[in-house]
Amino acid sequence: MDSDRAVLHWRGQVISGAELNRSAFEIFHALRDNGVRKGDVVAVLVAPNSPEMLTVRYAAHLLGSVVCCLRSAHPVSNVAALLPEHQY
C-alpha cells in the first residue's frame, strides 16, 4: 500500500493513508491513557463523516470500545446545528 496516497478528501483537505493511520494511533493512545477500555462507550461530537470522526471511530474500535455519535444540535436553541468552530 502506498501510504502517501490520498485516502480522504474533506472540505478541500486531502488526507493520506499515513496521516490517517498516524491520527488514529495518536487518538488510540490518548483514549487508552485516559482510561478508555474494552466495552467502554466513547461519545463524539464532531462533524459527521469527517476525518476526525473516522479516526476516533477507528481508535475506539482498536481498544474494543464503541462510539456514540452525538448530534450537533444545540439543546437550548432554535439553531439547527452548532457551528463547526464550536464543535471542537
matplotlib code that plots the C-alpha trace (Angstrom):
import matplotlib.pyplot as plt

x = [0.0, 1.2, 0.9, 1.3, -1.8, -4.9, -7.5, -9.8, -11.0, -12.7, -13.7, -10.7, -8.3, -6.6, -5.5, -3.0, -3.1, -0.1, -1.8, -5.0, -3.1, -0.9, -4.0, -5.9, -3.0, -2.5, -6.2, -5.9, -3.0, -4.9, -8.0, -6.1, -4.0, -7.2, -8.7, -10.8, -11.0, -12.7, -16.5, -16.4, -18.5, -16.8, -19.1, -18.0, -19.1, -17.6, -18.9, -20.4, -18.2, -15.3, -11.7, -11.9, -15.0, -13.3, -10.1, -11.9, -14.1, -11.0, -9.1, -12.0, -12.5, -8.9, -9.4, -12.5, -14.8, -17.7, -18.6, -21.7, -22.1, -23.7, -25.9, -24.5, -27.8, -27.8, -30.3, -31.3, -31.5, -33.6, -30.4, -30.4, -26.8, -23.7, -21.3, -18.3, -15.9, -18.0, -17.8, -14.1]
y = [0.0, 3.5, 5.4, 8.7, 8.0, 10.2, 8.2, 11.0, 14.3, 16.6, 20.2, 20.9, 18.9, 15.8, 13.2, 10.4, 6.9, 7.7, 10.7, 8.8, 6.0, 8.4, 10.3, 7.1, 5.8, 9.2, 9.1, 5.4, 6.3, 9.4, 7.4, 4.5, 6.9, 8.4, 5.1, 4.0, 0.3, -2.6, -2.2, 1.5, 4.0, 7.0, 9.9, 12.0, 15.5, 16.3, 16.9, 13.7, 11.7, 14.0, 12.8, 13.3, 11.1, 8.3, 8.4, 8.4, 5.5, 3.5, 4.3, 3.3, 0.1, -0.8, -0.5, -2.7, 0.2, 1.6, 5.1, 7.1, 10.0, 13.0, 15.2, 18.7, 20.2, 22.8, 21.7, 25.2, 27.0, 27.1, 26.9, 23.6, 22.8, 24.0, 25.9, 23.7, 26.0, 25.4, 21.6, 21.3]
z = [0.0, -0.9, 2.4, 0.6, -1.5, -0.7, 1.2, 2.2, 0.7, 3.2, 2.6, 0.3, 2.6, 1.3, 3.8, 3.0, 4.4, 6.6, 8.1, 8.8, 10.4, 12.5, 13.6, 14.6, 16.7, 18.4, 19.4, 20.4, 22.8, 24.1, 24.8, 26.4, 28.5, 29.8, 30.9, 27.9, 27.9, 26.1, 26.3, 27.2, 25.2, 23.7, 23.0, 20.0, 18.9, 15.5, 12.0, 10.6, 8.2, 9.0, 9.2, 13.0, 13.2, 11.3, 13.3, 16.6, 15.5, 14.3, 17.5, 19.7, 17.8, 18.3, 22.0, 21.8, 22.8, 20.9, 19.7, 20.3, 17.9, 19.4, 17.2, 16.7, 17.7, 20.4, 23.1, 24.2, 20.9, 17.8, 15.7, 13.8, 14.4, 16.3, 14.1, 13.2, 15.1, 18.3, 17.9, 18.7]

ax = plt.figure().add_subplot(projection="3d")
ax.plot(x, y, z, "-o")
ax.set_aspect("equal")
plt.show()
